[in-house]
Amino acid sequence: MAKRGLSLAGVGLALLMWLGAACAAPPAYLTLSAGTEVPLRTYPARGNTLLLWFVCDEGHSSNEARTAGKLASHGYETWFPDMLDAHFLPILPSSLEQIPADEIREIIAHAIKLSGKKIVLVTAGHGATPILRGARAWQDEATAQGRSALAGALLFYPDLYSIAPAPGVEAQYHPIVTQTRLPLFIYQGQLSPGRWWLEHLKVEFARGGTKVESKILPMVRSHFYVRPDATPAENAMAEKLPQLVLDALNQLEIKP
C-alpha cells in the first residue's frame, strides 16, 4: 500500500510539473546568443498553435492587438517580438528588412522550446525576406522529425524583390523564394502594384516546391491595416483582419 501511495504521489508530481510548464507565462524578453534582448508582447491562449508576428511596432497597432486578442479567443496564441526596438531601428515598415535572418532562426527555436507549440510566422511587406530566410535557416538545423514544428507562414503583401521592378520588366526575386519549403498563404491588395506579380511570384515559389494559397483583397493598398491615410474601404478591410488571419490558417489546415 505504501509503495502504491508513493507511485501515485510520483504521478501526481509529474502531472503538476507538466501543468506548470504548460501554464507558464511567456517571457517579457527573449535573449539571443549575441546578447541582444528582444522585447516580447504576448497574447496567451490554450491551443497548440503560436503565431510569431513580426511587425514594426511590437503589435501596438490597434488592429494587430485586436486581432491577437480575437485569435486568443479561438485558441491561437500570438507573440510580437519587437525586433526594431532591439536594434534601435526607426518604426518604419522598411526597417523590417534589416532584421538579421539568423536572429529569426533563434526566435523560432526559442518559441518552440518555451511554448511546446507549433509555430506559424506572420509578417508583411519588407519583413517577408528575413522571416523566410530565418525559417529556412531554422529548418536546415532542425531534425527531419522536428521540422514539422514550423507549420507555415502568412504573408501580407510581401516584398520579395531582389531589385525594384521596373514597368514592362519581369520581376526578379530574392533567392529565398525558390529556397523556401514551407506552406504559405499570401494576401495581396487589389490596388497594390504587387497584385500584378502575384501569380508570377507563386510560380517562383512552386519552382522550389512550395505550394502557395492566396487571395486578392478588393479596393485596398499595401499596409491597409496600419495606414494613417487609410480609405473607408481600407478601414473596413482592417476591421476584418482577425477573420482574414483565421481564414488563412483554415486554408493552411492549421488548427489551434
C-alpha positions in Angstrom: 0.0 0.0 0.0 2.9 2.3 0.9 4.6 1.6 -2.4 1.3 2.3 -4.3 1.0 5.6 -2.4 4.5 6.6 -3.4 3.7 5.7 -7.1 0.6 7.7 -7.1 2.4 10.6 -5.5 5.1 10.4 -8.2 2.4 10.5 -10.9 0.8 13.5 -9.2 4.1 15.3 -9.0 4.8 14.7 -12.7 1.4 15.9 -13.6 1.8 19.1 -11.6 5.2 19.7 -13.2 3.7 19.3 -16.7 0.8 21.6 -15.9 3.2 24.2 -14.5 5.2 24.1 -17.8 2.1 24.2 -19.9 0.7 27.2 -18.0 3.9 29.1 -17.6 3.6 32.8 -18.6 5.5 33.7 -21.7 8.7 35.7 -21.1 8.8 39.5 -21.4 12.1 39.3 -23.4 13.9 36.8 -25.5 17.7 36.9 -25.0 19.6 35.9 -28.2 23.1 34.3 -28.3 24.8 37.6 -29.2 23.3 39.1 -26.1 20.5 41.0 -27.9 17.4 41.4 -25.8 14.2 41.3 -27.8 11.1 42.7 -26.1 8.1 40.4 -26.4 4.4 41.3 -26.3 2.3 38.2 -25.9 -1.4 37.1 -26.1 -1.5 33.6 -24.4 -4.1 31.0 -25.5 -4.9 27.4 -24.6 -4.4 25.9 -28.0 -1.3 24.2 -29.6 -0.5 26.9 -32.2 1.6 30.0 -31.7 1.7 32.9 -34.2 5.1 34.7 -34.3 4.0 38.0 -35.8 6.9 40.3 -36.9 5.6 43.9 -37.1 7.2 47.4 -37.0 5.6 48.5 -33.7 5.5 45.4 -31.4 1.9 44.9 -32.3 0.7 48.1 -30.6 -1.3 48.9 -33.8 -4.9 48.7 -32.6 -5.7 46.4 -35.5 -2.9 43.9 -34.7 -3.6 44.0 -31.0 -7.3 43.5 -31.6 -6.6 40.6 -34.0 -4.3 38.9 -31.4 -7.0 39.1 -28.8 -9.6 37.6 -31.1 -7.2 34.8 -32.1 -6.6 34.0 -28.4 -10.4 33.5 -28.0 -10.1 30.9 -30.8 -7.2 29.1 -29.1 -4.3 30.7 -31.2 -1.5 32.3 -29.1 0.3 35.3 -30.5 3.8 36.7 -29.8 5.0 40.0 -31.1 8.9 40.2 -31.0 9.9 43.8 -31.2 13.0 43.5 -33.4 13.1 47.2 -34.2 13.4 48.2 -30.6 16.1 45.5 -30.0 18.2 47.1 -32.8 17.2 50.8 -32.3 15.7 50.9 -35.7 13.1 53.5 -36.7 9.5 52.4 -36.5 9.0 52.1 -40.3 7.8 49.1 -42.4 11.0 49.3 -44.4 13.1 48.7 -41.2 11.8 45.1 -41.1 14.1 44.1 -44.0 17.1 44.9 -41.7 16.3 42.2 -39.2 19.1 39.6 -39.3 17.8 36.2 -40.5 19.9 34.4 -38.0 18.0 36.1 -35.2 14.7 35.0 -36.7 16.1 31.4 -36.6 16.9 31.8 -32.9 13.5 33.3 -32.1 11.7 30.4 -33.8 13.9 28.0 -31.8 13.1 29.8 -28.6 9.4 29.9 -29.3 9.2 26.2 -30.0 11.2 25.3 -26.9 9.4 27.7 -24.5 5.9 27.1 -25.7 5.9 23.5 -26.9 3.6 24.6 -29.7 3.7 24.5 -33.5 4.7 27.8 -35.0 3.2 30.0 -37.7 5.1 33.0 -38.9 3.3 36.2 -39.8 4.7 39.4 -41.4 4.1 42.0 -44.1 5.9 43.8 -46.8 9.6 44.0 -46.3 9.5 41.6 -43.4 8.9 38.6 -45.8 12.6 38.2 -46.9 14.3 38.0 -43.5 11.4 35.9 -42.0 11.6 33.3 -44.8 15.4 33.3 -44.6 15.2 32.8 -40.9 12.7 30.0 -41.4 15.0 28.2 -43.9 18.0 28.6 -41.5 16.0 27.0 -38.7 14.8 24.1 -41.0 18.4 23.5 -42.0 19.4 22.9 -38.4 16.3 21.0 -37.3 15.9 17.2 -37.4 13.6 15.7 -40.0 11.1 14.9 -37.3 11.4 18.4 -35.6 10.7 20.4 -38.8 7.0 19.8 -38.5 7.0 22.3 -35.5 7.2 25.1 -38.1 3.7 24.8 -39.6 3.6 27.6 -42.2 3.7 31.4 -42.8 1.1 34.1 -43.5 2.4 37.0 -45.6 0.6 40.2 -46.2 1.6 42.0 -49.4 5.2 40.5 -49.3 8.0 42.5 -50.9 10.4 39.8 -52.0 12.0 41.6 -55.0 15.8 41.5 -55.3 15.6 44.8 -57.2 12.7 47.2 -57.5 10.6 46.1 -60.5 10.5 48.4 -63.5 7.5 48.9 -65.8 7.5 46.2 -68.5 10.3 44.2 -67.0 9.8 40.8 -65.4 10.1 40.9 -61.6 13.3 39.5 -60.1 13.1 37.9 -56.6 15.4 37.2 -53.7 16.9 33.6 -53.9 14.9 32.7 -50.7 11.8 32.5 -52.9 12.9 29.3 -54.6 14.7 28.0 -51.5 11.5 28.2 -49.3 10.0 24.9 -48.2 7.0 26.0 -46.1 3.2 26.1 -46.6 2.3 29.8 -47.4 -0.7 32.0 -47.6 -0.4 35.4 -49.2 -2.8 38.3 -49.0 -2.3 41.0 -51.7 -4.2 44.3 -52.1 -6.1 44.8 -55.3 -4.6 48.4 -55.5 -1.1 47.3 -54.7 1.4 47.0 -57.6 2.4 43.6 -56.3 -1.1 42.4 -57.3 0.1 42.1 -60.9 3.0 39.9 -60.0 1.2 37.6 -57.5 0.8 34.7 -59.9 4.3 35.1 -61.1 5.6 35.0 -57.5 3.6 31.8 -56.8 5.2 30.2 -59.9 8.6 31.1 -58.5 7.7 29.6 -55.1 6.5 26.5 -56.8 9.9 26.1 -58.5 11.3 25.4 -55.1 8.5 23.0 -54.1 6.3 25.4 -52.1 2.6 25.5 -52.6 1.1 28.9 -52.0 -2.5 29.8 -51.3 -3.5 33.4 -51.9 -6.3 35.9 -52.1 -6.7 39.4 -53.6 -8.3 41.9 -51.2 -10.6 44.2 -53.1 -10.1 48.0 -53.0 -7.1 48.1 -50.7 -3.4 49.1 -51.0 -0.4 47.6 -49.2 -0.2 48.3 -45.4 -4.0 48.8 -45.4 -4.4 47.9 -41.7 -1.7 50.4 -40.5 -2.0 53.3 -43.0 -2.6 56.7 -41.5 -4.2 57.8 -44.8 -6.5 54.7 -45.0 -9.6 55.0 -47.2 -13.0 53.9 -46.0 -12.6 50.7 -47.9 -9.2 50.0 -46.2 -10.6 50.8 -42.8 -13.4 48.3 -43.4 -10.9 45.7 -44.5 -8.8 46.3 -41.5 -11.8 45.6 -39.3 -11.8 42.1 -40.9 -8.2 41.4 -40.0 -9.0 38.8 -37.4 -11.2 36.9 -39.8 -8.5 37.2 -42.6 -6.0 35.5 -40.3 -8.4 32.8 -39.3 -9.4 32.2 -42.9 -5.7 31.9 -43.9 -5.0 29.4 -41.1 -8.0 27.4 -42.1 -6.8 27.3 -45.7 -3.4 26.1 -44.5 -5.2 23.5 -42.3 -3.5 24.8 -39.2 -5.8 24.2 -36.2 -5.5 25.8 -32.7 
